[in-house]
């Protein structure tokens, strides 16, 4: 499955779980997609690597300048700090909502779905997430499964870094099946 001419926004800020961004980004790029790191920060943002700070990554597009209509799909990496900051950022929530309003595919892993909870986007969906936020998903109206990857229409969700291989395969499959190049 090739993702040539597909543009993916990866929304994160400081404290995103490193492998939940780097491995999906690499898989998307190897499939032919262009991936932009979108963040409320400019310059670079620091990742979290398991139990300590990880590397720094250049922000491709500042959230203030990001236009969701220019992207075909959205990736929401997890980590504790990044989703916790993004879930109280109105511009981030509006950016995420745009993908759902325009019926574009979204892939979310680990704590990343906290942003979807705050955006009011999980009610009636079937999904998974990190064990600590599954009750939050359920309380927000989602049907929650404890599986490595769950697909609900154009939404792909996974639980943790151990699920990344399955997450990447399903994300690429769904993005290839459901994207119409944004131009």
C-alpha positions as CSV (number, residue, x, y, z in Angstrom):
1,X,0.0,0.0,0.0
2,X,1.5,3.3,-1.0
3,X,0.7,6.6,0.5
4,X,2.2,8.7,-2.3
5,X,1.0,12.3,-2.3
6,X,-0.6,11.8,1.1
7,X,0.1,14.5,3.7
8,X,-0.2,13.6,7.4
9,X,-0.1,16.0,10.4
10,X,1.4,14.7,13.6
11,X,0.1,16.9,16.4
12,X,2.3,16.9,19.5
13,X,4.1,19.2,22.0
14,X,6.9,18.7,24.6
15,X,6.7,15.4,26.3
16,X,5.2,13.2,23.6
17,X,6.3,9.5,23.8
18,X,9.2,9.4,21.4
19,X,8.6,6.0,19.8
20,X,4.9,6.7,19.3
21,X,5.9,9.5,17.0
22,X,9.2,8.3,15.4
23,X,8.1,4.8,14.5
24,X,4.7,5.7,13.0
25,X,6.3,8.6,11.1
26,X,9.0,6.4,9.7
27,X,6.4,3.8,8.6
28,X,4.3,6.5,7.0
29,X,7.3,8.0,5.2
30,X,8.5,4.6,4.0
31,X,5.0,4.1,2.5
32,X,5.4,7.4,0.6
33,X,3.5,9.9,2.9
34,X,4.8,13.3,3.8
35,X,4.5,13.9,7.6
36,X,4.7,17.3,9.3
37,X,5.2,17.7,13.0
38,X,2.6,20.3,14.0
39,X,2.9,21.9,17.5
40,X,1.9,24.9,19.5
41,X,5.6,25.4,20.0
42,X,8.0,26.6,17.4
43,X,11.6,25.5,16.8
44,X,12.0,22.1,18.4
45,X,10.2,20.1,21.0
46,X,11.6,17.5,23.4
47,X,10.3,13.9,23.4
48,X,9.8,11.6,26.4
49,X,11.6,8.3,26.1
50,X,10.0,5.8,28.5
51,X,11.2,7.2,31.9
52,X,13.3,10.2,31.0
53,X,13.6,12.9,28.4
54,X,14.4,11.8,24.9
55,X,15.5,13.6,21.7
56,X,14.5,16.9,20.3
57,X,12.5,17.2,17.1
58,X,12.0,20.1,14.7
59,X,8.5,21.4,14.4
60,X,7.6,21.5,10.8
61,X,4.5,23.7,11.2
62,X,3.4,25.9,14.1
63,X,-0.2,25.1,15.2
64,X,-1.1,28.8,14.7
65,X,-0.2,28.4,11.0
66,X,-1.4,24.9,10.5
67,X,-4.4,24.4,8.2
68,X,-6.1,21.0,8.6
69,X,-7.6,21.3,5.1
70,X,-4.0,20.9,3.7
71,X,-3.6,17.4,5.3
72,X,-5.2,14.1,4.4
73,X,-4.8,12.4,7.8
74,X,-3.9,13.0,11.4
75,X,-1.5,11.1,13.8
76,X,-1.9,11.7,17.6
77,X,1.1,10.3,19.5
78,X,0.8,9.6,23.2
79,X,2.9,10.2,26.2
80,X,1.6,11.8,29.4
81,X,2.7,15.4,29.0
82,X,1.9,16.2,25.4
83,X,-1.8,15.1,25.4
84,X,-2.3,16.7,28.8
85,X,-1.1,20.1,27.4
86,X,-2.9,19.7,24.1
87,X,-6.2,18.8,25.7
88,X,-6.5,22.3,27.2
89,X,-5.4,24.1,24.0
90,X,-8.4,25.4,22.1
91,X,-6.4,25.6,18.8
92,X,-5.3,22.0,19.1
93,X,-8.8,20.8,19.8
94,X,-10.1,22.7,16.8
95,X,-7.4,21.3,14.6
96,X,-8.3,17.8,15.7
97,X,-12.0,18.4,15.3
98,X,-11.4,19.5,11.7
99,X,-10.2,16.1,10.7
100,X,-13.4,14.5,12.1
101,X,-15.7,17.1,10.6
102,X,-14.0,16.6,7.2
103,X,-14.3,12.8,7.6
104,X,-10.5,12.2,7.3
105,X,-8.6,9.2,8.9
106,X,-7.1,9.6,12.3
107,X,-4.6,7.3,14.1
108,X,-4.2,7.7,17.9
109,X,-2.0,5.8,20.3
110,X,-1.7,5.5,24.1
111,X,-2.6,8.7,25.9
112,X,-3.2,10.6,22.6
113,X,-6.9,10.0,22.8
114,X,-7.2,12.3,25.8
115,X,-7.3,15.1,23.3
116,X,-10.2,13.5,21.6
117,X,-12.0,13.2,24.9
118,X,-11.6,16.9,25.5
119,X,-12.7,17.7,21.9
120,X,-15.9,15.6,22.5
121,X,-15.0,13.1,19.8
122,X,-15.2,9.7,21.4
123,X,-18.9,9.2,22.3
124,X,-20.3,6.3,20.3
125,X,-16.9,5.2,19.0
126,X,-15.1,1.9,19.6
127,X,-11.5,2.3,20.5
128,X,-8.6,1.5,22.8
129,X,-6.0,3.4,24.7
130,X,-3.5,3.2,27.5
131,X,-4.9,1.2,30.4
132,X,-5.0,4.3,32.7
133,X,-7.2,6.3,30.3
134,X,-9.6,3.5,29.2
135,X,-12.0,4.4,32.1
136,X,-11.9,8.0,30.8
137,X,-12.7,6.9,27.3
138,X,-15.6,4.8,28.6
139,X,-16.9,7.6,30.8
140,X,-16.8,9.9,27.7
141,X,-19.1,7.4,25.9
142,X,-16.7,5.2,23.9
143,X,-16.9,1.4,23.8
144,X,-13.5,0.4,25.0
145,X,-11.6,-2.7,24.0
146,X,-8.3,-4.1,25.3
147,X,-6.8,-5.0,22.0
148,X,-3.5,-4.0,20.3
149,X,-5.3,-2.1,17.6
150,X,-8.9,-1.2,17.1
151,X,-10.5,0.3,14.0
152,X,-13.7,2.2,14.0
153,X,-14.4,3.5,10.5
154,X,-11.5,5.8,9.8
155,X,-10.2,5.9,13.4
156,X,-7.3,3.6,14.3
157,X,-6.4,3.4,18.0
158,X,-3.7,1.4,20.0
159,X,-2.8,1.0,23.6
160,X,1.0,1.5,24.1
161,X,4.4,1.3,22.4
162,X,4.3,-2.5,22.3
163,X,1.4,-2.2,19.9
164,X,3.3,0.0,17.4
165,X,3.9,-2.8,14.7
166,X,0.2,-3.6,14.5
167,X,-0.7,0.1,14.8
168,X,1.5,1.1,11.9
169,X,0.2,-1.7,9.7
170,X,-3.4,-0.8,10.3
171,X,-2.8,3.0,10.2
172,X,-1.2,2.6,6.7
173,X,-4.0,0.4,5.5
174,X,-6.7,2.8,6.7
175,X,-4.9,5.9,5.5
176,X,-4.5,4.3,2.1
177,X,-8.1,3.2,1.9
178,X,-9.7,6.4,3.1
179,X,-7.6,9.4,2.0
180,X,-8.4,11.7,-0.8
181,X,-5.4,13.9,-1.5
182,X,-5.9,17.3,0.1
183,X,-4.2,19.3,-2.6
